[in-house]
């Protein structure tokens, strides 16, 4: 049984009274733009879903499971959150509605559990959610681990160049003025660059800050999401990694919803709202409309470059044999492995490149400063 999204409207307060009002609250929730709440991060969600899944699989009911988890929770804020969920369930709410009421869980989690409750597969959904967040945390950890050292090197290089241009080069410039001679071209270029940085240092900082503020203010606007996604996708290595990250989430979400016997159209609608990535969201909007008009999933997905040809070919076969969930699971695992490999390769390639960049820039400045002194010593200046 699937969630009839077209029959849902906006009344959340009546959600808990009858089935018709339950459908009304779902449309209200669909119209909201929710994201992961920092007060209950992905790592805690992974642990939360894994513990409840384990307790339910052992035959414990949801209320008892929550009581056990609340008793073991040390942080007061988390304890209060879980206690509120338990109290709402005791007062008559379903588990999914109790999570929704907190405002700290995404619509993806809410609808996944809603589907699980309707199909009596809550334990399976909880296990999949735990796996989803575990993989998400691992991906973040691996990518940050691969990029952290190169990023530190890059920031150090930037700081070093600024220090040399703003403080060290002016010291040499004062010395060169006493020579009363024309400086070599390479030295004059570095001095001119240093003068520019010193004269406009605050303006440069202001421009950099303005760019970050501009990006932050416009990050949710459609035109900005479209342009930034296009730039990222066209960037070597980074674009491929970004595509793999969101394809992995797409495949995992589709596998979870379809395996829970949720209709394909409903699954597309929910995944579109869960994945905050413009190329996939815009593509799924068209795919949703195509499916409503009788087009096959693979035929519609072929029209968009964000979906690899291999994926659409496998989906075509899966549609013919009615094994979409298995194919999406396979693709999820495959893209996860590829992403892990690419993140490691990217980190290994970026590190020597940054070291080379530091060496070239710093070496260029040092040589430029010492060329006049070498010429004096050799009598050429």
Buried (B, 14 or more C-beta within 10 A) or exposed (E): EBBEBEEBEEBBEEBBEEEEBBBBBBBBBBEEEBEBBEEBEBBBBBBBBBBBBBBBEEEBEBEEBBBBBBEEBEEEEBBEBBBBBBEBBEEEBBBBBBBBBBEBBBBBBBBBBBBBBBBEBBBBBBBBBBBBBBBBBEBEEBBEEBBEEBBEBBEEBEEBBBEBBEEBBBEBBEEBEEEEEEBBEBBBEBBEBBBEBBEEEEEEEEEEEEEEEEEEEBEEEEEBBEEBBEEBBEEEEBBBBBBBBBBBBBBBBBBBBBBBEBBBBBBBBBBBBBBBBBBBBBBBEBBBEBBEEEBBBBBBBBEBEBBBEEBBEBBBEBBEEEBBBBBBBBBBBBBBEBBBEBBBEBBEEBBEEBEEBBEEBBEBBEEBBEBBBEBEEEEEB
